[in-house]
């Protein structure tokens, strides 16, 4: 793709148009969600979500997905085989299209800046500042350039689609976590590529989407474990471990409370280095509390796992002991 000049306008990338169409279909269908667990008595919800999946596949603008959407005849392909295939094909698309309004707003900013060349390329250089041809790995094939209508008229350039695999990477994040990753992309802290090169990591201190997602998952687990250690340190009754409890606080509030005791972003980032096993970090549930978590069992399993970093445990307890000492001397 040639460098975009100021006198040229970018055509919207096809991926953005497909995302907009899928989200519109989702909203029109009443924002359906996949039915988790036993579908007994929920057949109408299952059918509604399946119909939305079929429409979404058609709107991806990918012919293989359209063919898959048409193969819904149960005599040809059993239902139990269709649904997993549909779910897998739609994973990157629904990661964005069914997200919160705030994530959607940030995503539209992302596409706008992508189309204008105002985001970082895989080498850490902004697209519009490149003097040579830009190379985008892991993306859809480029669209053909449009012929100029006239020398004096508007000039258009086609923009390659951003890597859809990056949306897939964010599929396991909460909406708040997705929003944080997108803000880092927009502030040029993260490159829209599945995995950043070693040169980017070491020289430019930039990360790719996979690294940014892992940081969010690490912080999720660390915050949960911090609360558990504090819960245990204060000898709280187990019934207080529920999602609506004021005991659970966001990370910014934790920093505010414990900053004077030595817990700040720098120390937290240092603790993050103890969590290197992706399979272990992925065990952490998305949300604290709730029906599947209000008996502490899931969190206790994380503590009892052989991969649980004792250095983190010692660090948190030292902060809590400092708090206890400070209160005792007041």
Legacy VTK file of the C-alpha trace (Angstrom):
# vtk DataFile Version 3.0
C-alpha trace
ASCII
DATASET POLYDATA
POINTS 330 float
0.000 0.000 0.000
1.380 3.408 -0.953
1.790 6.104 1.645
-1.368 8.160 2.055
-0.959 11.827 1.133
-2.960 14.620 2.675
-4.820 15.197 -0.596
-6.110 11.636 -0.608
-9.071 10.149 1.210
-9.257 6.638 2.592
-12.061 4.305 1.666
-13.485 2.554 4.746
-11.882 -0.858 5.171
-14.199 -3.804 4.556
-13.606 -5.181 8.049
-15.014 -2.027 9.634
-18.109 -2.148 7.429
-18.651 -5.804 8.329
-18.296 -5.060 12.048
-20.856 -2.250 11.785
-23.306 -4.538 9.988
-22.876 -7.334 12.552
-23.364 -4.980 15.489
-26.494 -3.522 13.900
-27.891 -7.040 13.509
-27.026 -7.833 17.135
-28.781 -4.719 18.433
-31.821 -5.340 16.235
-32.029 -8.905 17.586
-32.134 -7.592 21.156
-28.427 -8.064 21.984
-28.658 -11.867 22.369
-26.001 -13.862 24.216
-24.937 -17.484 23.998
-26.790 -19.715 26.450
-24.330 -21.195 28.942
-25.084 -24.442 30.746
-28.262 -26.485 30.528
-30.489 -25.078 27.737
-33.609 -26.720 29.173
-36.450 -24.220 29.132
-34.320 -21.727 27.195
-34.864 -23.017 23.671
-36.202 -19.659 22.489
-32.970 -17.983 23.634
-30.866 -20.660 21.953
-32.766 -20.238 18.679
-32.553 -16.450 18.809
-28.793 -16.523 19.321
-28.311 -19.121 16.611
-30.260 -17.002 14.118
-28.067 -14.036 15.018
-24.949 -16.168 14.441
-26.232 -17.103 10.987
-26.803 -13.444 10.102
-23.393 -12.466 11.484
-21.619 -15.061 9.348
-23.364 -13.692 6.266
-22.281 -10.152 7.125
-18.553 -10.924 7.536
-18.189 -10.542 3.759
-16.190 -13.792 3.653
-17.540 -16.345 1.196
-16.498 -19.397 3.252
-18.450 -18.009 6.201
-21.491 -17.429 4.001
-21.354 -21.020 2.792
-21.105 -22.231 6.384
-24.130 -20.127 7.340
-26.159 -21.799 4.599
-25.262 -25.323 5.790
-27.859 -25.256 8.557
-30.005 -28.085 7.243
-29.903 -30.593 10.116
-30.250 -33.446 7.645
-26.964 -32.397 6.036
-24.987 -31.270 9.081
-26.144 -32.119 12.630
-26.781 -29.165 14.933
-24.046 -30.262 17.348
-21.484 -29.917 14.562
-22.730 -26.625 13.130
-22.766 -24.538 16.303
-19.094 -25.069 17.293
-17.998 -24.174 13.752
-20.130 -21.048 13.704
-18.826 -20.022 17.129
-15.201 -20.477 16.117
-15.567 -18.543 12.849
-17.313 -15.675 14.620
-14.965 -15.454 17.592
-12.920 -12.455 16.350
-15.972 -10.628 14.991
-18.184 -10.972 18.052
-15.310 -10.018 20.337
-15.958 -6.461 19.148
-19.464 -6.448 17.677
-21.146 -7.626 20.906
-19.051 -5.526 23.290
-20.086 -2.527 25.394
-20.901 0.882 23.948
-17.613 2.266 25.316
-15.544 -0.449 23.637
-17.454 0.172 20.406
-16.781 3.913 20.610
-13.052 3.287 21.050
-13.079 0.744 18.212
-14.590 3.276 15.816
-11.814 5.699 16.802
-9.350 2.904 16.110
-10.724 2.284 12.601
-10.796 6.000 11.834
-7.147 6.410 12.786
-6.197 3.199 11.008
-7.764 4.468 7.792
-5.949 7.804 8.101
-2.585 6.126 8.774
-2.317 7.498 12.323
-1.502 4.218 14.070
1.762 2.337 14.417
2.867 -0.189 11.827
4.543 -3.440 12.828
7.946 -1.731 12.939
6.735 0.934 15.355
6.546 3.715 12.737
3.276 5.518 12.064
1.789 4.437 8.732
1.400 7.930 7.297
5.066 8.739 8.004
6.413 5.839 5.981
8.300 6.692 2.802
8.295 3.178 1.416
5.616 0.618 0.855
3.998 -0.546 4.070
3.980 -4.254 4.803
1.187 -5.600 6.974
1.667 -9.229 8.092
-1.268 -11.341 9.183
-3.962 -9.261 7.501
-6.604 -9.752 4.875
-5.581 -9.201 1.226
-5.595 -5.525 0.177
-8.435 -4.025 -1.776
-7.732 -2.779 -5.284
-7.037 0.933 -5.645
-9.735 3.016 -7.294
-8.945 4.886 -10.455
-8.783 8.628 -10.190
-11.967 10.273 -11.443
-9.949 13.259 -12.564
-6.705 14.987 -11.733
-8.547 17.745 -9.900
-11.166 15.585 -8.195
-11.007 13.676 -4.932
-8.372 10.961 -4.790
-9.048 7.754 -2.886
-6.756 5.041 -1.615
-7.749 1.600 -0.387
-6.732 0.724 3.151
-5.817 -2.780 4.147
-7.847 -4.397 6.880
-6.250 -4.481 10.339
-5.435 -8.001 11.501
-8.728 -9.590 12.536
-6.726 -12.083 14.609
-6.102 -9.283 17.117
-9.817 -9.097 17.870
-9.720 -12.847 18.479
-6.899 -12.316 20.984
-9.159 -9.979 22.969
-12.055 -12.429 23.041
-11.303 -13.591 26.583
-11.246 -10.098 28.070
-14.000 -8.227 29.851
-15.304 -5.035 28.262
-13.282 -2.908 30.687
-10.131 -4.831 29.792
-10.794 -4.479 26.052
-11.243 -0.742 26.529
-7.872 -0.457 28.276
-6.122 -2.318 25.453
-7.763 -0.116 22.811
-6.749 3.041 24.668
-3.142 1.795 24.620
-3.394 1.210 20.864
-4.797 4.704 20.335
-2.088 6.265 22.518
0.579 4.417 20.466
1.718 2.232 23.366
0.613 -0.976 21.650
1.020 -2.035 18.017
-1.948 -3.630 16.239
-0.193 -6.887 15.491
-0.732 -10.300 17.029
2.746 -10.458 18.584
5.362 -7.708 18.631
8.849 -8.449 17.325
11.747 -8.714 19.762
13.152 -5.479 18.320
9.963 -3.599 19.177
9.919 -5.028 22.684
13.555 -4.264 23.455
14.259 -1.070 21.491
10.925 0.719 21.345
9.359 -0.731 24.505
6.225 -1.511 22.504
4.044 -4.587 22.716
1.607 -6.353 20.429
-1.983 -7.297 21.193
-1.088 -10.705 22.634
1.284 -9.107 25.133
-1.243 -6.390 26.026
-3.955 -9.010 26.557
-1.664 -11.061 28.793
-0.954 -8.000 30.942
-4.696 -7.482 31.422
-5.146 -11.121 32.401
-2.185 -10.901 34.789
-3.649 -7.830 36.470
-7.008 -9.593 36.718
-5.428 -12.569 38.484
-3.168 -10.442 40.676
-6.065 -8.283 41.836
-8.099 -11.383 42.692
-5.187 -12.905 44.613
-4.507 -9.599 46.365
-8.111 -9.556 47.587
-7.870 -13.177 48.694
-4.673 -12.568 50.680
-6.228 -9.482 52.276
-9.412 -11.474 52.957
-7.374 -14.173 54.673
-5.191 -11.644 56.509
-8.275 -10.007 58.050
-9.901 -13.370 58.911
-13.132 -12.420 57.173
-16.035 -14.906 57.098
-16.367 -16.804 53.833
-19.897 -15.535 53.159
-18.479 -12.042 52.547
-16.802 -13.282 49.362
-19.477 -12.179 46.893
-19.486 -9.891 43.887
-21.522 -7.084 45.456
-19.346 -6.827 48.543
-17.661 -3.419 49.059
-14.561 -5.435 49.946
-13.781 -5.871 46.255
-12.244 -2.732 44.781
-10.691 -1.777 41.429
-6.935 -1.568 41.114
-6.900 2.237 41.105
-8.603 2.259 44.513
-6.122 -0.302 45.833
-3.238 1.933 44.762
-4.862 4.931 46.407
-5.270 3.080 49.705
-1.836 1.467 49.835
0.410 3.927 47.981
1.811 5.351 51.220
2.670 1.802 52.262
4.770 1.164 49.184
2.262 -0.228 46.697
2.245 1.740 43.465
2.210 1.018 39.735
5.962 0.394 39.641
5.860 -2.226 42.371
2.762 -3.819 40.874
4.524 -4.082 37.518
7.448 -5.754 39.269
5.116 -8.317 40.822
3.676 -8.992 37.389
6.997 -10.552 36.372
6.240 -13.478 38.710
3.325 -14.496 36.490
4.848 -15.967 33.344
2.850 -19.157 32.811
0.036 -18.362 30.381
-1.864 -21.566 31.139
-1.893 -20.679 34.846
-2.992 -17.085 34.298
-5.790 -18.260 32.005
-7.293 -20.247 34.895
-8.460 -17.058 36.576
-12.197 -16.348 36.102
-13.154 -13.011 34.570
-15.132 -11.684 37.523
-14.877 -11.802 41.305
-17.708 -13.342 43.235
-20.925 -14.552 41.709
-22.729 -17.883 41.895
-19.752 -19.918 40.705
-17.256 -18.165 42.919
-18.887 -17.105 46.182
-17.488 -20.027 48.176
-13.829 -19.156 47.510
-13.149 -22.571 45.956
-12.008 -21.303 42.571
-9.632 -18.789 44.109
-8.277 -21.318 46.614
-7.403 -23.576 43.684
-5.263 -20.780 42.240
-3.446 -20.432 45.569
-2.942 -24.179 45.918
-1.588 -24.535 42.383
2.133 -25.352 42.260
2.631 -22.409 39.887
1.370 -19.873 42.428
4.286 -17.406 42.953
5.185 -17.244 46.644
7.129 -14.024 45.978
3.863 -12.296 45.160
2.252 -13.653 48.319
5.154 -12.402 50.445
5.074 -8.992 48.771
1.354 -8.484 49.376
1.564 -9.645 52.977
4.431 -7.242 53.635
2.234 -4.355 52.458
-0.648 -5.546 54.635
1.664 -5.894 57.639
2.827 -2.316 57.102
-0.811 -1.234 57.154
-1.364 -3.134 60.400
1.712 -1.578 61.997
0.638 1.911 60.921
-2.831 1.443 62.443
-1.327 0.049 65.663
0.854 3.127 66.142
-1.918 5.644 65.569
LINES 1 331
330 0 1 2 3 4 5 6 7 8 9 10 11 12 13 14 15 16 17 18 19 20 21 22 23 24 25 26 27 28 29 30 31 32 33 34 35 36 37 38 39 40 41 42 43 44 45 46 47 48 49 50 51 52 53 54 55 56 57 58 59 60 61 62 63 64 65 66 67 68 69 70 71 72 73 74 75 76 77 78 79 80 81 82 83 84 85 86 87 88 89 90 91 92 93 94 95 96 97 98 99 100 101 102 103 104 105 106 107 108 109 110 111 112 113 114 115 116 117 118 119 120 121 122 123 124 125 126 127 128 129 130 131 132 133 134 135 136 137 138 139 140 141 142 143 144 145 146 147 148 149 150 151 152 153 154 155 156 157 158 159 160 161 162 163 164 165 166 167 168 169 170 171 172 173 174 175 176 177 178 179 180 181 182 183 184 185 186 187 188 189 190 191 192 193 194 195 196 197 198 199 200 201 202 203 204 205 206 207 208 209 210 211 212 213 214 215 216 217 218 219 220 221 222 223 224 225 226 227 228 229 230 231 232 233 234 235 236 237 238 239 240 241 242 243 244 245 246 247 248 249 250 251 252 253 254 255 256 257 258 259 260 261 262 263 264 265 266 267 268 269 270 271 272 273 274 275 276 277 278 279 280 281 282 283 284 285 286 287 288 289 290 291 292 293 294 295 296 297 298 299 300 301 302 303 304 305 306 307 308 309 310 311 312 313 314 315 316 317 318 319 320 321 322 323 324 325 326 327 328 329
